[in-house]
């Protein structure tokens, strides 16, 4: 899964430090040194999270955060504010800007990454590293392995071979079970909306995923919702296997 972070920071050294460290952990980083530049970026690419810092002294950062939270297109994007003083954190609260987190400077790259992951984990369940056991499948994000409970003996597990894209697709669907996702939504979660890919490509990966799940009789877990998209559903399969569901 591709995660895109927009960093809005007017201090060049700090902006570069944030960018380098986020890229090291596999995140895509977009950078802006002021709110206007950030607005132009967001008009083309919707990030998964926005970091705002450095502009609080002249209120530009707070006004930018307020605008993001007020507009329909951007209101669900989580925001982390980088503040220079505890008083600034209080100022954010007083102005009722609903940001997800704030970090007081100075901070370590490790702390920033941990806080980003915590925010994304709340918003994007597939970011978590917990093993998922659902519908007779067991998916381990850490080892990138998927097992299925066999028909004859539920306690025995058969490994399913998946390609990296099929794994990410299954992971996302399992962490958002019963929810219907359009092709565009799945495309954004798998590749990010800054990459152009024909939405019908999603159909190809869905077919590949089902083919792999068919080897253990679990292809019906990935369902087509006609005219909308796809979902992962265990309702029709939960009686077939006694695997522990999450």
C-alpha positions in Angstrom: 0.0 0.0 0.0 1.2 3.5 -0.9 1.0 6.2 1.8 1.5 9.8 0.8 2.4 12.5 3.4 2.3 16.2 2.7 4.7 18.3 4.8 4.1 22.0 5.0 7.1 23.5 6.7 8.8 26.9 6.1 12.1 25.9 7.8 14.2 24.3 5.0 16.4 22.2 7.2 13.6 20.8 9.2 11.5 20.2 6.1 14.4 18.2 4.5 15.0 16.2 7.7 11.3 15.2 7.9 11.3 14.3 4.2 14.4 12.1 4.4 13.3 10.2 7.4 9.8 9.6 6.1 11.1 8.3 2.8 13.4 5.9 4.7 10.4 4.1 6.1 8.8 3.8 2.7 6.4 6.8 2.7 5.9 9.1 -0.3 6.6 12.6 0.8 5.3 15.8 -0.9 6.8 19.1 0.4 5.5 22.7 0.5 7.0 25.7 2.3 3.8 27.7 2.6 0.0 27.2 2.6 -0.5 28.4 -1.0 2.0 25.9 -2.4 0.3 23.2 -0.3 -3.1 24.1 -1.7 -1.8 23.7 -5.2 -0.4 20.3 -4.4 -3.6 19.1 -2.8 -5.6 20.3 -5.8 -3.8 17.6 -7.8 -3.0 14.9 -5.1 -4.9 14.1 -2.0 -2.4 13.1 0.7 -3.2 10.5 3.4 -1.9 12.8 6.1 -0.7 16.4 6.3 2.0 17.7 8.6 1.8 21.4 9.3 4.6 23.3 11.1 6.6 26.5 11.2 3.7 28.8 10.2 2.0 29.1 13.6 3.6 32.3 14.6 1.6 34.2 11.9 -1.5 32.0 12.2 -1.1 30.7 8.6 -0.8 27.1 9.7 -3.9 27.2 11.8 -5.9 28.9 9.1 -4.7 26.3 6.6 -5.7 23.5 9.0 -9.1 25.0 9.5 -9.6 25.3 5.7 -8.7 21.6 5.2 -11.1 20.5 7.9 -13.9 22.8 6.6 -13.9 21.6 3.0 -15.7 18.4 1.9 -12.9 17.1 -0.2 -10.2 17.4 2.5 -12.0 17.2 5.8 -11.2 13.5 6.4 -7.4 14.0 5.9 -5.7 13.7 9.3 -3.4 16.6 10.4 -0.4 16.6 12.7 0.7 20.1 13.8 4.3 20.8 14.7 4.3 23.4 17.4 7.2 25.4 18.9 5.7 25.9 22.3 3.1 24.3 24.6 1.2 27.6 24.4 0.7 27.1 20.7 -0.9 23.7 21.3 -3.3 25.5 23.7 -4.0 28.1 21.0 -5.0 25.3 18.6 -7.4 23.9 21.1 -8.9 27.4 21.8 -9.6 27.9 18.1 -11.3 24.5 17.9 -9.3 23.2 15.0 -9.9 19.5 15.0 -6.4 18.2 14.3 -5.5 14.6 15.1 -2.3 15.3 16.9 0.4 17.8 17.6 4.1 17.5 18.4 6.1 20.1 20.3 9.5 21.0 18.9 12.2 19.8 19.2 11.2 16.2 18.4 13.1 13.1 17.1 12.4 11.5 13.8 11.5 8.3 15.6 8.8 10.1 17.6 7.4 11.8 14.5 7.2 8.5 12.6 5.6 6.7 15.6 3.0 9.5 15.9 2.3 9.3 12.1 1.8 5.6 12.3 -0.5 5.9 15.3 -2.7 8.4 13.5 -2.8 6.4 10.2 -3.5 3.2 12.2 -6.7 4.8 13.5 -7.7 6.1 10.1 -6.3 3.2 8.0 -6.6 -0.1 9.8 -4.5 -1.9 7.1 -1.5 0.1 8.5 -1.5 -2.1 11.6 0.9 -5.1 11.9 -1.6 -7.3 13.8 -2.4 -10.7 12.4 -5.9 -10.9 10.9 -8.0 -14.1 11.3 -11.3 -13.8 9.4 -13.5 -16.0 7.4 -11.1 -19.0 7.7 -8.1 -16.9 6.5 -5.1 -15.9 8.5 -3.1 -13.0 7.2 0.2 -11.9 8.7 1.3 -8.4 7.6 4.7 -8.8 9.0 5.7 -12.0 7.1 3.4 -11.3 4.1 1.9 -14.7 4.4 -1.7 -15.9 4.1 -3.0 -19.2 5.3 -6.4 -20.8 5.1 -8.1 -23.4 7.4 -8.5 -26.6 5.5 -11.9 -28.2 4.9 -11.0 -31.5 6.6 -9.3 -30.2 9.7 -9.9 -26.5 10.8 -6.7 -26.5 13.0 -4.5 -27.3 10.0 -3.4 -24.3 7.8 -2.7 -24.3 4.1 -0.6 -21.5 2.8 -1.9 -19.4 -0.1 0.7 -17.9 -2.6 -0.1 -14.3 -3.4 1.8 -11.6 -5.3 2.6 -8.4 -3.5 -0.4 -6.5 -5.1 -2.8 -9.2 -4.4 -1.6 -9.4 -0.8 -2.1 -5.6 -0.3 -5.5 -5.9 -1.9 -6.6 -8.7 0.4 -5.1 -7.0 3.4 -7.1 -3.8 2.7 -10.4 -5.7 2.0 -10.0 -7.8 5.2 -9.4 -4.8 7.4 -12.5 -3.1 5.9 -14.8 -6.2 5.9 -18.3 -5.8 4.6 -17.6 -2.3 3.3 -18.0 -1.8 -0.5 -15.1 -0.1 -2.2 -15.2 1.4 -5.7 -12.4 0.7 -8.2 -11.2 4.3 -7.7 -11.0 3.8 -3.9 -9.1 0.6 -4.3 -6.7 2.2 -6.8 -6.0 5.0 -4.4 -5.2 2.6 -1.5 -3.0 0.4 -3.6 -1.1 2.9 -5.7 -2.0 6.4 -4.6 -4.0 8.9 -6.6 -0.8 10.4 -8.1 -0.3 7.3 -10.2 -2.5 6.9 -13.3 -3.7 3.3 -13.7 -6.7 2.2 -15.6 -9.4 1.4 -13.0 -10.1 -1.9 -14.9 -6.7 -3.0 -13.7 -8.4 -3.6 -10.4 -10.6 -6.2 -12.0 -7.5 -8.1 -13.1 -6.1 -8.2 -9.6 -9.4 -9.2 -8.2 -9.6 -12.1 -10.6 -6.0 -13.1 -9.6 -6.9 -12.9 -6.0 -10.0 -15.0 -6.4 -8.0 -17.6 -8.4 -5.5 -17.9 -5.5 -8.3 -18.1 -2.9 -10.1 -20.8 -5.0 -7.3 -23.2 -4.3 -8.7 -23.4 -0.7 -12.3 -22.8 -1.6 -12.4 -19.3 -0.3 -12.9 -17.3 -3.5 -16.5 -16.3 -2.4 -15.0 -14.1 0.3 -14.2 -11.5 -2.3 -17.6 -10.4 -3.7 -18.6 -8.2 -6.6 -21.3 -5.5 -5.8 -22.7 -4.9 -9.2 -22.4 -1.3 -10.4 -20.3 -0.2 -7.4 -17.2 -2.3 -6.7 -16.0 -5.0 -4.3 -16.1 -6.1 -0.7 -14.8 -8.8 1.6 -17.7 -10.6 3.3 -17.7 -13.6 5.7 -21.5 -13.8 6.1 -21.9 -16.7 3.6 -18.7 -18.4 4.7 -18.6 -18.3 8.5 -20.4 -21.6 8.9 -18.0 -23.5 6.6 -14.9 -23.1 8.8 -14.4 -22.8 12.5 -11.4 -20.5 12.1 -11.3 -17.8 14.8 -12.7 -14.5 13.4 -11.3 -11.1 14.3 
